[in-house]
Amino acid sequence: MMSVIQIPVLRSSRPPWNKGRLVGQKRPLLPRQVWAIRARLEFADNLRDLSLFNLAIDSKLRGCDLVRLKVVDLVAELYGHESLDRYRKPHLAAWAGLQYALFRTGPVASNVVEGGLFWHSGDDHEVSDRQYHFLAGASAEYGVGGVRPGCSGITLNCYGHRPEARGTVRLSSANPDRSPLIDPNFMGHPDDPETTVRGLKISREIMSQPALAKYVRRVVLPDDSLRTDAELREFVTNHCRTSYHPVGTCRMGSDNRSVVDTRLRVRGFEGLRICDSSVFPSLMGSNTNAPAAMLAEKASDLIAGDAASL
């Protein structure tokens, strides 16, 4: 679930709070009288009018951290055309489309990601911190390198699930219609390049196994000329990319620095909850879809329970 920092914003002719409680808006809305709330405990005390000065989110607060998956790719060229790349030829693409239209089978029925693995980058990690996706094709994702024209390839993604770096989401101006400034801060912690290099080495090891090696002509990204840790670290720094799944910009917790409490209520207000992956305290060791669905189920129970007690 895609999420950025959640800042409660109301267009109002007066401050939208009274003794820490949100109040209704009955007067006509004025387009530039925008009130924003700083994403931390002291919401009411930090209410600022953005028409007067810019409001920047305090990146030192753990409740405002942006955490995202990062991924580095390994791409290999095959001897033959065993991968889905063979269907790049127009007549084969037409045949694949017809097969799917008639029978809902064939290559178009594939999501391209045909295999997966959870693993750890070293013995110093007690739980999995790496996720691998095997893609039966090359250049299957935007921005990822491919193989030579006329050739077929495969891709192995390596994702980092336990990044140490924390990014930020900040307001870009006093204009509420302007997009925020999002800095994922990839590789912003010295441990992240090291663990990513370890994960890339595992990718190479997987690709060299006999079951795959017999099909692989050569690995093109990164190629065999990169051997030392320093060279691989530079490659990782230059080629890593996002794999989405941002969390943590409105962290849930029981401490007074969290944005929402353990019942998903925004601290300092009544009648306002946040329910998406921005409240996750940290990035889980997997995709965010299922945890976000579980959170929504829990939130519905909390809201229904509170309503029943009135």
C-alpha positions in Angstrom: 0.0 0.0 0.0 1.5 3.3 -1.1 1.7 5.8 1.8 3.4 9.0 2.5 3.3 11.1 5.7 -0.3 11.8 6.8 -0.8 15.4 7.8 -4.3 16.3 8.9 -5.2 19.4 6.8 -8.5 21.3 6.9 -9.4 24.4 4.9 -11.0 26.6 7.5 -11.6 30.2 8.5 -10.5 29.4 12.1 -8.3 26.9 13.8 -9.9 23.4 13.4 -9.5 22.4 17.1 -10.8 23.3 20.5 -9.0 21.9 23.6 -7.4 19.1 21.5 -10.6 18.1 19.7 -11.4 18.4 16.1 -14.5 20.6 15.5 -16.9 20.8 12.5 -16.7 23.3 9.8 -19.8 25.3 9.1 -18.5 28.5 7.6 -17.7 28.9 3.9 -14.3 27.5 3.0 -11.5 30.1 2.3 -9.1 28.6 -0.3 -5.8 29.9 1.2 -6.6 29.7 4.9 -5.0 26.3 5.4 -4.2 24.8 8.8 -1.7 22.0 9.1 -0.8 19.9 12.1 2.8 18.9 12.8 3.1 15.1 12.9 4.1 14.6 16.6 2.4 14.5 20.0 1.9 18.2 20.5 -0.6 18.6 17.6 -2.7 21.4 19.1 0.3 23.4 20.4 2.1 23.2 17.1 -0.8 24.3 14.9 0.7 26.6 12.2 -0.9 28.7 9.4 1.0 27.8 6.2 0.1 31.2 4.7 2.6 32.7 7.2 5.6 30.4 7.1 6.6 27.0 5.9 6.2 24.0 8.1 8.9 21.3 7.9 8.4 17.9 9.5 10.9 17.2 12.3 13.0 14.4 10.8 14.5 13.6 14.2 11.2 12.3 15.5 11.0 8.5 14.9 7.3 9.0 14.2 8.2 10.8 11.0 10.7 8.3 9.5 10.2 7.1 6.0 11.4 3.5 5.5 11.3 1.9 2.0 12.4 -1.3 0.4 15.5 -1.1 -1.9 16.4 -3.7 -4.5 19.4 -4.5 -6.6 19.1 -6.6 -9.8 21.1 -9.3 -11.4 20.4 -9.9 -15.1 21.7 -12.9 -17.1 21.7 -13.6 -20.8 20.6 -17.1 -21.9 22.0 -19.5 -24.5 18.6 -20.1 -26.0 15.1 -18.6 -25.7 13.7 -20.4 -22.7 12.4 -17.3 -21.0 9.4 -15.1 -21.7 11.6 -12.8 -23.7 10.9 -15.0 -26.7 7.4 -13.5 -26.9 8.8 -10.1 -27.8 8.6 -11.2 -31.4 5.3 -10.0 -32.9 4.0 -13.3 -34.2 4.7 -15.1 -30.9 3.2 -12.2 -28.9 0.1 -12.4 -31.0 -0.1 -16.2 -30.4 0.4 -15.7 -26.7 -2.4 -13.1 -26.6 -4.8 -15.4 -28.5 -3.9 -18.3 -26.2 -4.8 -16.2 -23.2 -8.0 -14.8 -24.8 -9.3 -18.3 -25.6 -8.0 -20.5 -22.7 -6.7 -18.1 -20.0 -3.4 -20.0 -20.2 0.1 -19.5 -21.6 2.8 -16.8 -21.0 0.3 -13.9 -20.6 -1.1 -15.8 -17.6 2.2 -15.4 -15.8 3.0 -12.5 -13.6 6.7 -12.9 -14.7 7.8 -13.4 -11.1 7.9 -17.2 -11.1 10.0 -17.9 -8.0 10.8 -16.4 -4.6 13.1 -16.9 -1.6 13.5 -15.4 1.9 17.1 -15.6 3.2 19.6 -13.7 5.4 22.7 -11.8 4.3 24.9 -13.3 6.9 25.2 -15.3 10.2 24.9 -12.0 12.1 21.2 -11.9 11.1 18.9 -14.2 13.1 15.9 -13.5 10.9 15.6 -13.1 7.1 16.7 -9.7 5.8 16.7 -10.5 2.1 13.9 -11.4 -0.3 14.6 -12.7 -3.8 12.4 -12.7 -6.8 13.1 -14.7 -9.9 11.8 -13.1 -13.1 11.5 -15.2 -16.3 12.6 -12.4 -18.5 15.0 -9.4 -18.8 14.0 -5.7 -18.8 10.7 -6.8 -17.2 10.8 -3.8 -14.9 11.3 -0.1 -15.7 14.9 1.1 -15.4 16.4 -2.4 -15.1 19.1 -3.3 -17.7 18.5 -6.0 -20.3 20.3 -8.3 -22.7 21.4 -7.9 -26.3 18.7 -7.5 -29.0 17.5 -10.9 -30.2 18.6 -12.6 -27.0 16.6 -13.8 -24.0 17.4 -13.3 -20.4 16.3 -13.8 -16.8 16.4 -11.5 -13.7 17.0 -12.1 -10.1 15.9 -9.3 -7.7 17.5 -8.9 -4.3 15.5 -6.9 -1.8 16.6 -5.5 1.6 13.9 -5.9 4.3 15.9 -4.4 7.2 17.4 -1.1 6.1 19.0 1.0 8.7 18.6 4.3 6.8 15.6 6.5 7.4 14.2 9.0 4.9 12.0 12.0 5.3 8.9 13.6 3.9 8.8 17.4 4.1 6.5 20.1 2.8 7.9 21.9 -0.2 6.1 25.2 0.3 3.3 27.0 1.9 1.1 26.0 -1.0 -0.9 22.9 0.0 -1.3 22.0 -3.7 2.5 21.5 -4.1 3.9 18.0 -4.0 5.9 17.1 -0.8 9.6 16.6 -0.8 10.3 12.9 -0.4 13.8 11.8 0.3 14.0 8.0 0.7 17.7 8.3 1.7 18.7 5.0 0.1 22.1 3.8 1.4 22.1 6.6 4.0 23.4 4.2 6.6 26.9 2.6 6.2 25.4 -0.9 7.0 23.0 -0.8 4.1 25.6 -1.0 1.3 27.4 -3.8 3.1 24.4 -6.0 3.5 23.3 -5.3 0.0 26.6 -6.4 -1.4 26.3 -9.6 0.6 22.8 -10.1 -0.9 24.2 -9.5 -4.4 26.9 -12.1 -3.8 24.2 -14.6 -2.9 22.4 -13.7 -6.1 25.6 -14.6 -8.0 25.8 -17.9 -6.1 22.2 -18.8 -6.9 22.8 -18.0 -10.6 25.9 -20.2 -10.7 24.0 -23.3 -9.5 24.0 -26.2 -12.0 20.2 -26.0 -12.5 20.5 -22.5 -13.8 24.0 -22.3 -15.0 23.4 -24.7 -17.9 21.1 -22.1 -19.4 23.1 -19.0 -18.7 25.5 -17.7 -21.3 26.7 -14.8 -19.1 25.7 -12.5 -16.4 25.4 -9.0 -17.9 24.5 -7.0 -14.8 26.8 -6.8 -12.9 29.3 -8.4 -15.2 32.2 -10.6 -14.1 34.6 -7.7 -14.2 33.3 -6.5 -10.8 35.0 -8.7 -8.3 36.1 -6.8 -5.2 33.7 -5.6 -2.4 34.6 -2.0 -3.3 33.6 -2.5 -6.9 30.3 -4.2 -5.9 29.6 -1.5 -3.4 29.9 1.1 -6.1 27.7 -0.9 -8.4 25.1 -1.2 -5.6 25.2 2.5 -4.9 24.7 3.4 -8.6 22.1 0.7 -9.4 19.9 0.2 -6.4 16.3 1.3 -6.8 13.1 1.5 -4.9 10.7 -1.4 -4.5 8.0 0.8 -2.9 6.4 -0.4 0.3 7.0 2.8 2.3 6.1 2.7 6.0 6.7 4.5 9.2 5.9 8.2 8.6 3.1 8.2 11.2 4.5 5.5 13.6 2.1 3.8 16.0 3.3 3.3 19.6 2.7 3.6 23.2 5.4 6.3 23.8 4.7 10.0 23.7 6.8 10.5 20.5 4.6 8.3 18.3 2.1 9.9 16.0 -0.8 7.5 16.7 -1.5 5.4 19.8 -2.0 1.6 19.8 -5.7 2.1 18.8 -4.6 4.1 15.7 -5.9 7.4 17.2 -3.9 10.6 16.3 -2.5 11.8 19.6 -4.1 15.0 20.9 -7.4 14.6 19.0 -10.6 12.7 19.2 -12.4 11.2 16.2 -9.3 11.0 14.0 -7.5 7.8 13.1 -4.8 6.8 10.6 -5.1 3.4 9.1 -2.5 2.5 6.5 1.1 1.3 6.3 2.4 4.7 7.5 1.6 3.6 11.1 3.9 0.6 11.0 6.7 1.1 13.5 9.2 -0.6 11.2 9.4 -2.4 7.8 8.3 -6.0 8.1 10.3 -8.7 6.5 7.9 -9.1 3.6 5.5 -7.2 1.4 3.2 -4.7 3.1 -0.1 -5.8 1.4 -1.2 -8.5 3.9 -0.2 -6.5 7.0 -2.1 -3.5 5.7 -5.2 -5.6 5.2 -4.8 -7.0 8.7 -4.5 -3.4 10.1 -7.7 -2.4 8.3 -9.5 -5.4 9.8 -8.3 -4.4 13.3 -9.1 -0.7 12.8 -12.7 -1.6 11.8 -13.0 -3.6 15.0 -11.6 -0.8 17.1 -14.0 1.8 15.5 -17.0 -0.5 15.8 -16.1 -1.2 19.5 -15.7 2.5 20.3 -19.1 3.3 18.6 -20.8 0.5 20.5 -19.6 1.9 23.8 -21.1 5.3 23.3 
